[in-house]
Amino acid sequence: MLKKILLALMLVSVFSITGCEQEGPAERAGENIDEAADEVEDAAEDACEDVKEGVDADDDDC
């Protein structure tokens, strides 16, 4: 009985590890969305800094 439980746990572990290694279309789409969000955030921060420089603001943080 104990051998069957251990075997089942080992098989689940192996399948879990190999399943995580493969990147599917949903994961790629998620990564693309993350990258696009980072680019938008960077662009917004750059625009904020440009505006603050244009008005000679004392506080440069955005």
Z-matrix of the N, CA and C atoms (Angstrom, degrees):
N
C 1 1.443
C 2 1.525 1 110.48
N 3 1.316 2 116.16 1 -45.93
C 4 1.457 3 121.14 2 -179.38
C 5 1.528 4 110.77 3 -64.64
N 6 1.345 5 115.98 4 -36.24
C 7 1.463 6 119.68 5 178.71
C 8 1.524 7 111.11 6 -64.05
N 9 1.317 8 117.41 7 -39.37
C 10 1.459 9 121.23 8 179.60
C 11 1.534 10 110.91 9 -66.04
N 12 1.316 11 116.35 10 -40.05
C 13 1.469 12 120.20 11 178.96
C 14 1.524 13 110.33 12 -65.69
N 15 1.322 14 116.82 13 -44.51
C 16 1.460 15 120.58 14 178.76
C 17 1.526 16 111.74 15 -63.36
N 18 1.334 17 116.06 16 -41.60
C 19 1.458 18 120.89 17 177.95
C 20 1.525 19 110.34 18 -62.18
N 21 1.326 20 116.82 19 -43.73
C 22 1.467 21 120.63 20 179.33
C 23 1.523 22 110.85 21 -63.15
N 24 1.319 23 118.09 22 -41.96
C 25 1.464 24 121.68 23 178.29
C 26 1.525 25 111.52 24 -64.27
N 27 1.326 26 116.46 25 -39.94
C 28 1.463 27 119.96 26 178.52
C 29 1.525 28 110.61 27 -65.10
N 30 1.319 29 117.88 28 -42.80
C 31 1.459 30 121.12 29 179.80
C 32 1.529 31 111.08 30 -64.70
N 33 1.308 32 117.02 31 -42.21
C 34 1.460 33 120.51 32 177.89
C 35 1.523 34 109.81 33 -61.97
N 36 1.319 35 117.60 34 -41.90
C 37 1.463 36 121.52 35 179.24
C 38 1.519 37 111.46 36 -62.50
N 39 1.315 38 116.98 37 -44.82
C 40 1.460 39 121.25 38 -179.26
C 41 1.524 40 110.68 39 -63.93
N 42 1.325 41 117.08 40 -45.66
C 43 1.468 42 119.95 41 -179.89
C 44 1.520 43 111.20 42 -67.07
N 45 1.308 44 117.97 43 -33.86
C 46 1.461 45 121.00 44 178.74
C 47 1.521 46 110.49 45 -66.16
N 48 1.308 47 116.59 46 -42.83
C 49 1.461 48 120.92 47 -178.75
C 50 1.522 49 110.68 48 -67.52
N 51 1.310 50 117.97 49 -45.36
C 52 1.461 51 120.01 50 -178.43
C 53 1.522 52 110.95 51 -70.29
N 54 1.311 53 118.16 52 -30.66
C 55 1.456 54 120.85 53 178.21
C 56 1.505 55 111.97 54 -68.03
N 57 1.311 56 118.36 55 -30.89
C 58 1.455 57 122.08 56 -179.42
C 59 1.522 58 112.38 57 -76.49
N 60 1.309 59 116.83 58 -22.32
C 61 1.460 60 120.02 59 -177.12
C 62 1.525 61 112.44 60 -75.33
N 63 1.314 62 117.78 61 -28.60
C 64 1.454 63 120.79 62 -177.62
C 65 1.522 64 109.91 63 -83.45
N 66 1.329 65 115.20 64 131.17
C 67 1.456 66 120.52 65 179.89
C 68 1.523 67 108.63 66 -99.74
N 69 1.297 68 116.43 67 118.06
C 70 1.450 69 120.98 68 -178.98
C 71 1.520 70 111.87 69 -94.07
N 72 1.321 71 116.97 70 178.71
C 73 1.458 72 121.23 71 -178.76
C 74 1.528 73 113.02 72 -63.33
N 75 1.316 74 117.83 73 -33.51
C 76 1.464 75 119.99 74 179.47
C 77 1.525 76 110.72 75 -67.55
N 78 1.327 77 116.59 76 -39.70
C 79 1.462 78 119.73 77 179.17
C 80 1.530 79 110.61 78 -67.24
N 81 1.336 80 116.62 79 -41.08
C 82 1.466 81 119.85 80 177.69
C 83 1.524 82 110.84 81 -63.64
N 84 1.317 83 116.84 82 -40.93
C 85 1.469 84 120.55 83 178.33
C 86 1.525 85 110.34 84 -63.77
N 87 1.308 86 116.94 85 -40.69
C 88 1.466 87 120.92 86 177.77
C 89 1.517 88 111.83 87 -62.73
N 90 1.321 89 116.24 88 -41.71
C 91 1.467 90 119.94 89 177.67
C 92 1.525 91 110.89 90 -64.48
N 93 1.333 92 117.11 91 -39.78
C 94 1.462 93 120.31 92 177.59
C 95 1.518 94 111.27 93 -63.62
N 96 1.322 95 116.54 94 -39.77
C 97 1.466 96 120.24 95 178.07
C 98 1.524 97 110.14 96 -65.20
N 99 1.322 98 117.23 97 -42.54
C 100 1.465 99 120.80 98 178.11
C 101 1.521 100 111.25 99 -60.36
N 102 1.329 101 116.65 100 -44.29
C 103 1.464 102 120.54 101 179.77
C 104 1.523 103 110.93 102 -63.96
N 105 1.331 104 117.18 103 -41.59
C 106 1.464 105 120.62 104 179.29
C 107 1.521 106 110.66 105 -64.80
N 108 1.322 107 117.37 106 -40.18
C 109 1.464 108 120.85 107 178.46
C 110 1.525 109 110.63 108 -64.29
N 111 1.324 110 117.01 109 -39.94
C 112 1.468 111 120.48 110 177.25
C 113 1.526 112 110.97 111 -63.04
N 114 1.322 113 116.48 112 -41.15
C 115 1.465 114 120.02 113 179.27
C 116 1.525 115 111.44 114 -65.08
N 117 1.332 116 117.22 115 -40.22
C 118 1.465 117 120.97 116 178.01
C 119 1.527 118 109.93 117 -65.12
N 120 1.312 119 116.86 118 -42.36
C 121 1.465 120 121.07 119 178.66
C 122 1.526 121 110.82 120 -61.74
N 123 1.335 122 116.98 121 -44.06
C 124 1.458 123 120.73 122 178.75
C 125 1.531 124 111.37 123 -63.80
N 126 1.330 125 116.56 124 -41.59
C 127 1.461 126 120.47 125 179.42
C 128 1.526 127 111.00 126 -64.74
N 129 1.327 128 117.36 127 -40.09
C 130 1.465 129 121.13 128 179.14
C 131 1.524 130 110.48 129 -65.54
N 132 1.320 131 116.65 130 -40.85
C 133 1.465 132 119.71 131 178.71
C 134 1.523 133 110.56 132 -66.23
N 135 1.316 134 117.76 133 -41.35
C 136 1.468 135 121.13 134 177.38
C 137 1.521 136 110.95 135 -61.76
N 138 1.330 137 117.13 136 -42.37
C 139 1.462 138 121.09 137 179.00
C 140 1.524 139 110.50 138 -63.90
N 141 1.313 140 116.86 139 -41.84
C 142 1.465 141 121.50 140 178.43
C 143 1.525 142 110.45 141 -60.92
N 144 1.319 143 116.20 142 -45.38
C 145 1.462 144 120.31 143 179.42
C 146 1.522 145 110.93 144 -63.21
N 147 1.333 146 117.47 145 -39.88
C 148 1.464 147 120.77 146 178.30
C 149 1.524 148 111.28 147 -63.09
N 150 1.328 149 116.85 148 -41.64
C 151 1.470 150 120.57 149 179.30
C 152 1.525 151 110.03 150 -64.90
N 153 1.314 152 116.67 151 -44.80
C 154 1.464 153 119.68 152 -179.49
C 155 1.525 154 111.12 153 -63.82
N 156 1.325 155 117.53 154 -36.97
C 157 1.472 156 119.81 155 176.26
C 158 1.521 157 110.38 156 -66.74
N 159 1.333 158 116.15 157 -37.53
C 160 1.471 159 120.77 158 -178.76
C 161 1.504 160 113.40 159 -65.49
N 162 1.323 161 117.65 160 -30.01
C 163 1.467 162 121.04 161 -179.40
C 164 1.516 163 111.73 162 -103.91
N 165 1.307 164 116.94 163 10.20
C 166 1.474 165 123.50 164 -179.79
C 167 1.523 166 112.06 165 50.95
N 168 1.327 167 116.14 166 50.52
C 169 1.462 168 121.33 167 179.66
C 170 1.525 169 110.12 168 -70.80
N 171 1.319 170 115.81 169 144.68
C 172 1.465 171 120.91 170 178.23
C 173 1.526 172 111.39 171 -70.78
N 174 1.310 173 115.87 172 -36.10
C 175 1.464 174 122.04 173 -178.80
C 176 1.530 175 108.51 174 -94.32
N 177 1.345 176 117.63 175 117.27
C 178 1.448 177 121.82 176 -177.89
C 179 1.532 178 113.07 177 -92.13
N 180 1.334 179 116.63 178 -7.81
C 181 1.466 180 119.62 179 -178.06
C 182 1.526 181 111.37 180 -75.31
N 183 1.311 182 115.39 181 140.52
C 184 1.467 183 120.49 182 177.52
C 185 1.504 184 110.40 183 -114.09
